[in-house]
């Protein structure tokens, strides 16, 4: 059986594609630009090999989320402010902007919230001002599509977490001092153990809720991508006036 008649398994197909990609990368390396590629250029190249540009935008969004954190954020187990950005190669118009804003608000459970937001052909803005954290959603029309951004500020949440940790440390110190009056060694150890436990609980809470926040931002970004994609599909399916 010749090579053009042979049927390859899924594993063989993946190996061939990976090998060809690596060879192409080696061949193209000497002429690659040090300036890099824009997201739109990457999406265009991916579309030529059958990869959905929305998936490329999601992958780029995950990469952009990997930013350096401050010592405080490293100590507490996560950043104080989360940001997701992406470029969606779908043009924004008044109808799509209105649908985008509506879809985001419904997905976030705020269809009837006081902040109605703003939607026009130029862009979309909406704020969800919670008790402790603020979610900001924006979409901006650009020449080759729509730039979208989702940000969540958690500085309001940090205050009660730090108060809890401080109260735990203080209570542990007082308990340790009380025990130390009769058992000095035990009292110091108990105080330190209690303080470490309080800080560990606070950090564990922040770390866990950080994962929840990231999942929420990814969900909002997916809602925006699908909203524009579905709006474009609906527009293309409408019969044109003749």
C-alpha positions in Angstrom: 0.0 0.0 0.0 1.4 3.4 -1.0 1.7 6.3 1.4 -1.2 8.2 -0.2 -3.5 5.2 0.2 -2.6 4.3 3.8 -5.0 5.2 6.6 -3.4 6.7 9.7 -4.6 6.3 13.3 -5.4 9.3 15.4 -2.1 8.9 17.3 -0.1 8.8 14.0 -2.0 11.8 12.7 -1.1 13.8 15.8 2.6 12.7 15.5 2.8 13.7 11.8 1.2 17.1 12.4 3.4 17.8 15.4 6.5 16.8 13.5 5.6 18.8 10.5 4.9 21.8 12.7 8.3 21.5 14.4 10.0 21.3 11.0 8.2 24.3 9.7 9.1 26.2 12.8 12.8 25.4 12.3 12.6 26.4 8.6 10.9 29.7 9.4 13.1 30.6 12.4 15.9 32.4 10.5 13.4 34.9 8.9 11.1 35.3 11.9 10.5 38.9 13.1 11.9 39.9 16.5 8.9 42.1 16.9 6.6 39.1 17.3 3.0 38.7 16.1 -0.2 40.4 17.0 -3.1 38.4 18.2 -5.0 39.1 15.0 -2.0 37.8 13.0 -1.9 34.6 15.1 -5.7 34.2 14.7 -5.4 34.6 10.9 -2.7 32.0 10.7 -4.6 29.6 12.9 -7.8 30.0 10.8 -5.8 28.9 7.7 -5.2 25.5 9.4 -8.8 25.2 10.7 -8.4 26.5 14.2 -11.2 28.6 15.6 -10.0 32.2 16.2 -12.1 32.3 19.4 -10.1 29.4 20.8 -6.9 31.2 20.0 -8.2 34.3 21.8 -9.1 32.1 24.9 -5.5 30.7 24.9 -4.0 34.2 24.6 -6.3 35.3 27.4 -4.9 32.6 29.7 -1.4 33.6 28.8 -2.1 37.3 29.5 -3.5 36.3 32.9 -0.1 35.1 34.0 1.3 38.3 35.3 3.9 39.0 38.0 2.4 39.4 41.5 3.6 41.6 44.4 5.1 40.2 47.6 1.8 40.9 49.4 -0.2 39.1 46.7 2.3 36.2 46.9 1.9 36.1 50.7 -1.9 36.1 50.7 -2.1 33.6 47.9 -3.4 35.6 45.0 -3.6 39.0 43.3 -5.8 41.8 44.4 -7.0 42.7 40.9 -7.6 40.2 38.1 -7.8 41.3 34.4 -8.6 39.3 31.3 -8.3 40.8 27.8 -8.9 39.4 24.4 -9.4 40.4 20.8 -12.4 39.0 19.0 -12.3 39.3 15.2 -16.0 40.3 14.9 -17.0 43.8 14.2 -19.2 45.6 16.8 -22.4 47.4 15.8 -25.3 48.8 17.8 -27.3 45.6 17.7 -24.4 43.4 18.7 -23.4 45.7 21.5 -26.9 45.7 22.9 -27.0 41.9 22.8 -23.5 41.7 24.3 -24.4 43.8 27.3 -27.7 41.9 27.8 -26.0 38.5 27.6 -23.3 39.5 30.1 -25.8 40.9 32.6 -28.0 37.8 32.3 -25.1 35.5 32.7 -24.0 37.3 35.8 -27.5 37.3 37.3 -27.9 41.1 37.1 -30.5 41.5 34.3 -32.4 44.0 36.5 -29.5 45.6 38.4 -29.4 49.4 39.0 -26.3 49.8 36.7 -27.8 49.3 33.2 -24.4 49.9 31.6 -23.8 51.5 28.2 -23.9 49.9 24.7 -23.3 51.5 21.3 -21.5 50.8 18.1 -18.4 52.3 19.7 -18.3 50.0 22.7 -19.8 48.5 25.8 -19.3 49.2 29.5 -20.8 47.7 32.6 -19.9 47.6 36.3 -21.1 45.2 38.9 -20.3 46.9 42.2 -20.7 44.2 44.8 -20.3 44.7 48.5 -16.6 43.8 48.6 -15.5 43.5 45.0 -16.1 45.3 41.7 -16.5 43.6 38.3 -15.9 45.8 35.2 -16.7 44.7 31.7 -15.7 46.7 28.6 -15.8 46.1 24.8 -14.2 48.5 22.4 -14.7 48.6 18.6 -11.4 48.6 16.7 -10.6 48.4 13.0 -10.3 44.6 12.8 -12.9 43.5 15.4 -13.6 44.1 19.1 -11.2 44.4 22.0 -12.8 43.1 25.2 -11.7 43.3 28.8 -13.0 42.0 32.1 -11.5 43.1 35.4 -12.3 42.3 39.1 -11.0 44.4 42.0 -10.8 42.4 45.2 -9.3 45.0 47.5 -12.5 45.3 49.4 -12.4 41.6 50.2 -8.9 41.9 51.6 -10.0 44.0 54.5 -12.2 41.4 56.3 -9.7 38.7 55.5 -6.9 40.6 57.1 -9.1 41.5 60.1 -9.9 37.8 60.6 -6.2 36.9 60.4 -5.3 39.7 62.8 -8.0 38.7 65.3 -6.7 35.1 65.1 -3.1 36.1 65.7 -4.1 38.3 68.6 -6.3 35.7 70.2 -3.6 33.1 69.8 -1.0 35.5 71.4 -3.3 36.2 74.4 -4.0 32.5 74.9 -0.3 31.7 74.7 0.5 34.3 77.3 -2.2 32.9 79.6 -0.8 29.4 79.3 2.7 30.6 79.6 2.1 31.9 83.2 2.0 28.3 84.3 3.7 26.4 81.4 6.1 28.9 79.6 7.2 26.5 76.9 3.8 25.2 76.1 2.3 28.7 76.1 4.8 30.1 73.6 4.3 27.0 71.3 0.6 27.2 71.6 0.6 30.9 70.7 2.8 30.5 67.7 0.8 27.5 66.5 -2.5 29.4 66.8 -1.1 32.4 64.9 0.3 30.2 62.1 -3.1 28.4 61.9 -5.0 31.7 61.7 -2.8 33.0 58.9 -3.0 29.6 57.1 -6.8 29.7 57.2 -6.9 33.2 55.8 -4.4 32.4 53.0 -6.3 29.2 52.2 -9.5 31.2 51.9 -7.9 33.7 49.6 -6.3 31.0 47.4 -9.6 29.2 47.1 -11.6 32.2 46.2 -8.9 33.3 43.8 -9.6 30.2 41.7 -13.3 31.0 41.9 -12.7 34.6 40.7 -10.6 33.4 37.7 -13.3 30.9 36.7 -15.8 33.8 36.9 -13.7 36.0 34.6 -13.2 33.2 32.1 -16.9 32.6 32.2 -17.7 36.2 31.4 -15.1 36.3 28.6 -16.6 33.1 27.1 -20.1 34.7 27.3 -18.8 37.8 25.4 -17.1 35.6 22.7 -20.2 33.5 22.2 -22.5 36.5 22.2 -20.6 38.2 19.4 -20.2 34.9 17.5 -23.9 34.1 17.7 -24.9 37.7 16.8 -22.7 37.5 13.7 -24.2 34.2 12.7 -27.7 35.6 13.2 -26.8 38.6 11.0 -25.4 36.4 8.3 -28.4 34.2 8.3 -30.9 37.0 7.8 -32.0 37.4 4.1 -30.6 40.5 2.5 -32.9 43.1 1.0 -33.1 43.0 -2.8 
